[in-house]
Amino acid sequence: MCQVFISADPRLYDNRARSVRLHGVATSIRLENLFWQVLEEIAARDGMSVPQLCARLHDELQAERGSVENFASFLRVCCGRYMALQLSGGIPQDTSIPIRSLNPERVLATEHLRPTLPAARHAA
């Protein structure tokens, strides 16, 4: 089992910081290269740059939740959900189809993983 994971190209889990402008303020976001690659694909689908996508996600998250805590982790979760929604058929794997053209309710209806509260750990 582990060989599937440990054979990953180390460049994928190297991390790097990128500067993005959020509300006119330059800020640095540090993510692993794999996540930057996924964000580049998501942004390209809708004709945006990665900094533009990050700013939009930040603004929409702030509007929805009132605050933004741990934005880098939020971006990692966005990438994971994007890939999971592609596998479930909610987001077409054809990257020429913009995400903005999709019906959000239909996309989310394909989502198999529902957030749950952490389960109590049981001793083995």
C-alpha positions in Angstrom: 0.0 0.0 0.0 2.6 2.6 1.0 4.5 2.2 -2.3 1.6 3.9 -4.0 2.1 7.0 -1.9 5.8 7.1 -1.3 6.6 6.8 -5.0 5.2 10.4 -5.4 7.6 12.8 -7.1 9.1 14.9 -4.1 8.5 18.0 -6.1 4.8 17.5 -5.5 5.1 17.8 -1.8 7.7 20.6 -1.8 6.0 23.8 -0.8 6.4 27.3 -2.0 4.9 30.6 -1.1 3.1 32.8 -3.6 2.1 36.4 -3.1 -1.6 37.3 -3.7 -3.4 40.5 -3.1 -6.4 40.3 -0.8 -8.4 43.6 -0.5 -5.4 45.5 -1.8 -3.0 43.9 0.7 -0.2 41.6 -0.5 -0.1 38.4 1.5 1.9 35.2 1.2 0.3 31.8 0.9 2.4 28.7 1.4 1.2 25.5 -0.2 2.6 22.3 -1.6 3.2 22.3 -5.4 0.5 19.7 -6.0 -2.1 22.2 -4.6 -0.7 25.0 -6.7 -1.1 22.8 -9.7 -4.8 22.1 -8.9 -5.5 25.7 -8.2 -4.0 26.6 -11.6 -6.3 24.2 -13.3 -9.4 25.5 -11.4 -8.5 29.1 -12.2 -7.8 28.4 -15.9 -11.2 26.8 -16.3 -12.8 30.1 -15.6 -10.2 32.3 -17.3 -8.6 33.5 -14.0 -5.1 33.6 -12.6 -4.4 31.8 -9.4 -4.1 35.1 -7.5 -7.5 36.2 -8.9 -9.0 32.8 -7.9 -7.6 33.1 -4.4 -8.9 36.6 -4.0 -12.4 35.5 -5.1 -12.4 32.5 -2.9 -11.3 34.6 0.1 -14.0 37.3 -0.6 -16.8 34.7 -1.0 -15.7 32.8 2.1 -15.6 36.0 4.1 -19.0 37.0 2.8 -20.5 33.5 3.7 -18.7 32.9 7.0 -17.9 36.4 8.2 -14.2 35.7 8.7 -11.4 33.7 7.1 -9.3 31.5 9.4 -6.5 29.3 8.1 -7.0 30.2 4.4 -4.2 27.9 3.2 -6.0 24.9 4.7 -9.2 26.1 3.1 -7.4 26.1 -0.3 -6.1 22.6 0.3 -9.7 21.5 1.1 -10.9 23.2 -2.1 -8.4 21.3 -4.1 -9.4 18.0 -2.5 -13.1 18.7 -3.1 -12.5 19.7 -6.7 -10.7 16.4 -7.4 -13.4 14.4 -5.5 -16.2 16.2 -7.4 -14.5 15.3 -10.6 -14.4 11.7 -9.6 -18.0 11.7 -8.6 -19.1 13.3 -11.9 -20.2 16.6 -10.4 -17.5 18.5 -12.1 -16.6 17.4 -15.7 -13.1 16.2 -16.2 -13.1 18.2 -19.5 -11.2 21.3 -18.3 -12.6 23.4 -21.2 -16.0 23.5 -19.3 -15.9 26.5 -16.9 -16.9 25.8 -13.4 -19.1 28.9 -13.4 -21.3 27.3 -16.0 -22.2 24.4 -13.7 -25.3 24.3 -11.5 -23.9 24.3 -7.9 -26.8 22.2 -6.5 -26.3 19.5 -9.1 -22.5 19.5 -8.5 -22.9 19.2 -4.7 -25.6 16.5 -5.1 -22.8 14.2 -6.4 -20.6 14.8 -3.3 -20.2 11.6 -1.4 -18.2 12.8 1.5 -20.3 14.8 4.0 -18.6 16.7 6.8 -19.1 15.1 10.2 -17.9 15.8 13.7 -14.8 14.0 14.7 -15.8 10.6 16.1 -14.6 9.5 19.6 -11.5 7.4 19.3 -12.0 3.9 20.6 -9.2 1.8 22.1 -8.4 -1.3 20.0 
